[in-house]
Amino acid sequence: MNIYKSLCLLSAVILVLTSCTKEKSAEPDSAAISKTELLGEWNFVGMAAYTKSTSSATVAGKTTSNVVITDYTTIENKGTLLISADQVISNDLTYTIDTVMVAQQYINGVLKEEFKIPFNFTAPAASNTAHYTWVGTDSLYFSQGMITMPGNMPSVTSGAKIARAGDTLLLRGTYYDKRTEDQGGLKVLNETQAIMVLKYKRR
């Protein structure tokens, strides 16, 4: 049980660390946006996200896995995004997540328990600069990651598809990370996946 609690806490921490990176299906009226249209300053108006974090450890021949899933749209969104020909600069970006996480416990691949956990988190205002290059006519590639991850987790290379829905700019991206960490002598495999869409309106 102590191992399970540790895994659950670890997954919750991973969720917080990766909540900056996500996507959803395209807006029905989304359309392409040109390089010229993309340039300028935009107000951050929200982010829709789906995340899945899995932490697994094997003890005495039994593999215990904890899966935490969230699906939400942020509220209390603030901040701006300045886009130039080769970089994006986010300024004082912040948002609040008020949702319910679904937690599942598996032992040797068999679901043993599932429950829901209220989750409320306000991201501290943060600013960041990320360089990008175009890929085709509808995607941007960020060699150092679009958003700097807090804590000890490094940024990762990432891409984002871009489009517009009316006067709203859509940045759709994905995040994936897999690593093994030593947690007090226990080898824990952490796998995190996220899809998201960040929305901005012309300032």
C-alpha positions as CSV (number, residue, x, y, z in Angstrom):
1,M,0.0,0.0,0.0
2,N,2.9,2.4,0.8
3,I,4.3,1.7,-2.7
4,Y,0.9,2.5,-4.3
5,K,0.7,5.8,-2.4
6,S,4.2,6.7,-3.5
7,L,3.3,6.0,-7.1
8,C,0.1,8.0,-6.9
9,L,1.9,11.0,-5.5
10,L,4.6,10.7,-8.1
11,S,2.0,10.6,-10.9
12,A,0.3,13.7,-9.5
13,V,3.7,15.5,-9.5
14,I,4.3,14.5,-13.1
15,L,0.8,15.8,-14.0
16,V,1.6,19.2,-12.6
17,L,5.0,19.3,-14.3
18,T,3.5,18.5,-17.7
19,S,0.3,20.4,-17.5
20,C,1.8,23.1,-19.7
21,T,1.9,20.9,-22.7
22,K,-1.4,19.5,-24.5
23,E,-4.3,19.3,-27.6
24,K,-7.7,18.2,-28.7
25,S,-9.5,17.6,-31.9
26,A,-9.6,20.4,-34.5
27,E,-12.3,23.1,-34.2
28,P,-15.0,22.6,-36.8
29,D,-14.3,25.9,-38.5
30,S,-10.5,25.9,-38.2
31,A,-8.5,27.0,-41.3
32,A,-4.9,27.5,-42.3
33,I,-3.0,30.6,-41.1
34,S,-0.2,32.2,-43.2
35,K,3.2,33.1,-41.9
36,T,2.3,36.7,-42.1
37,E,-0.9,36.3,-40.2
38,L,0.9,34.4,-37.4
39,L,3.2,37.4,-36.6
40,G,2.3,39.8,-33.8
41,E,1.0,39.8,-30.3
42,W,-1.7,37.5,-29.0
43,N,-3.7,37.2,-25.7
44,F,-3.8,33.8,-24.1
45,V,-7.4,32.8,-23.8
46,G,-7.2,29.1,-22.7
47,M,-5.9,25.6,-23.1
48,A,-7.7,22.3,-23.5
49,A,-5.8,19.2,-22.5
50,Y,-5.8,15.5,-22.1
51,T,-3.0,13.9,-20.1
52,K,-2.1,10.4,-19.0
53,S,0.7,9.6,-16.6
54,T,1.8,6.1,-15.8
55,S,4.2,5.1,-13.0
56,S,5.3,1.4,-12.6
57,A,7.5,-0.5,-10.2
58,T,8.2,-4.2,-9.7
59,V,8.6,-5.6,-6.1
60,A,8.7,-9.2,-5.2
61,G,7.7,-10.2,-8.7
62,K,4.6,-8.0,-8.8
63,T,4.4,-5.0,-11.0
64,T,2.3,-2.2,-9.6
65,S,1.2,0.5,-12.0
66,N,-0.6,3.7,-11.3
67,V,-2.3,5.6,-14.1
68,V,-3.6,9.1,-13.7
69,I,-5.8,10.6,-16.4
70,T,-7.1,14.2,-16.8
71,D,-9.3,15.9,-19.4
72,Y,-9.9,19.6,-18.9
73,T,-10.1,23.2,-20.1
74,T,-8.3,25.9,-18.2
75,I,-10.0,28.9,-16.6
76,E,-8.7,32.3,-15.3
77,N,-6.3,32.5,-18.3
78,K,-3.9,35.4,-18.5
79,G,-0.8,36.3,-20.5
80,T,0.4,37.2,-23.9
81,L,2.4,35.6,-26.8
82,L,4.6,37.6,-29.1
83,I,5.4,35.8,-32.3
84,S,8.3,37.0,-34.6
85,A,9.8,35.4,-37.7
86,D,11.8,32.8,-35.7
87,Q,10.7,32.8,-32.1
88,V,7.7,33.0,-29.7
89,I,7.9,34.9,-26.5
90,S,5.3,34.2,-23.8
91,N,4.9,36.8,-21.1
92,D,3.2,36.3,-17.7
93,L,1.3,33.3,-18.8
94,T,-0.9,31.8,-16.1
95,Y,-4.1,29.7,-15.9
96,T,-6.1,27.6,-13.4
97,I,-7.0,23.9,-13.7
98,D,-10.2,22.9,-11.8
99,T,-11.0,19.3,-12.6
100,V,-11.2,15.7,-11.4
101,M,-8.4,13.2,-12.1
102,V,-9.2,9.5,-12.7
103,A,-6.7,7.3,-10.9
104,Q,-6.3,3.6,-11.7
105,Q,-4.2,0.9,-10.0
106,Y,-3.0,-2.1,-11.8
107,I,-1.2,-5.2,-10.5
108,N,0.5,-7.3,-13.1
109,G,-1.7,-5.6,-15.7
110,V,-5.0,-6.3,-14.0
111,L,-7.2,-3.3,-12.9
112,K,-7.6,-3.5,-9.1
113,E,-8.9,-0.1,-8.2
114,E,-10.2,3.1,-9.8
115,F,-11.2,6.3,-8.1
116,K,-11.5,10.1,-8.8
117,I,-9.5,12.8,-7.2
118,P,-10.4,16.5,-7.2
119,F,-7.5,18.5,-8.7
120,N,-7.1,22.3,-8.5
121,F,-3.9,24.0,-9.6
122,T,-3.0,27.6,-10.5
123,A,0.1,27.9,-12.7
124,P,2.4,30.7,-11.4
125,A,2.8,33.5,-14.0
126,A,5.8,32.5,-16.2
127,S,7.6,34.0,-19.2
128,N,9.7,32.1,-21.8
129,T,11.3,32.5,-25.2
130,A,11.4,29.6,-27.7
131,H,12.9,29.5,-31.1
132,Y,11.1,27.8,-33.9
133,T,11.3,26.8,-37.6
134,W,8.5,26.1,-40.0
135,V,7.7,22.5,-41.0
136,G,5.6,22.5,-44.2
137,T,2.8,25.1,-44.2
138,D,1.0,24.2,-41.0
139,S,3.4,23.2,-38.3
140,L,6.1,24.8,-36.1
141,Y,9.1,22.9,-34.6
142,F,10.7,24.0,-31.3
143,S,14.2,22.4,-30.9
144,Q,14.3,23.1,-27.2
145,G,10.7,22.7,-26.4
146,M,8.0,25.4,-26.5
147,I,7.6,25.7,-22.7
148,T,10.4,25.4,-20.1
149,M,9.5,22.6,-17.7
150,P,9.7,23.5,-13.9
151,G,11.7,21.5,-11.4
152,N,14.4,19.2,-12.7
153,M,12.6,18.1,-15.9
154,P,14.3,19.3,-19.0
155,S,12.5,20.8,-22.0
156,V,12.0,18.4,-24.9
157,T,11.9,19.0,-28.6
158,S,8.3,19.5,-29.7
159,G,6.1,20.5,-32.5
160,A,2.8,22.3,-32.9
161,K,0.3,22.4,-35.7
162,I,-1.2,25.9,-36.2
163,A,-4.6,27.0,-37.5
164,R,-7.2,29.6,-36.8
165,A,-10.8,29.4,-35.9
166,G,-12.4,32.8,-36.6
167,D,-10.2,35.3,-34.7
168,T,-8.6,32.6,-32.5
169,L,-5.1,31.2,-33.1
170,L,-4.8,27.5,-32.3
171,L,-1.5,25.8,-31.4
172,R,-2.0,22.1,-31.2
173,G,0.8,19.9,-29.8
174,T,1.8,16.7,-28.1
175,Y,4.1,15.8,-25.3
176,Y,5.7,12.4,-24.5
177,D,8.3,11.5,-22.0
178,K,9.6,8.1,-20.7
179,R,12.2,7.7,-18.1
180,T,13.3,5.4,-15.2
181,E,14.1,7.1,-11.8
182,D,15.4,5.8,-8.5
183,Q,12.9,6.6,-5.8
184,G,14.6,5.6,-2.5
185,G,16.1,2.4,-4.0
186,L,12.9,1.6,-6.0
187,K,13.2,1.7,-9.8
188,V,10.2,3.5,-11.1
189,L,9.3,3.8,-14.7
190,N,7.5,7.0,-15.5
191,E,5.6,7.5,-18.8
192,T,3.8,10.7,-19.5
193,Q,1.6,11.6,-22.6
194,A,-0.3,14.8,-23.3
195,I,-2.2,16.3,-26.2
196,M,-3.3,19.9,-26.0
197,V,-4.6,22.9,-27.8
198,L,-3.6,26.4,-26.7
199,K,-5.8,29.3,-27.8
200,Y,-4.9,32.9,-28.4
201,K,-6.7,36.0,-29.8
202,R,-5.1,38.9,-31.5
203,R,-4.1,41.6,-29.1
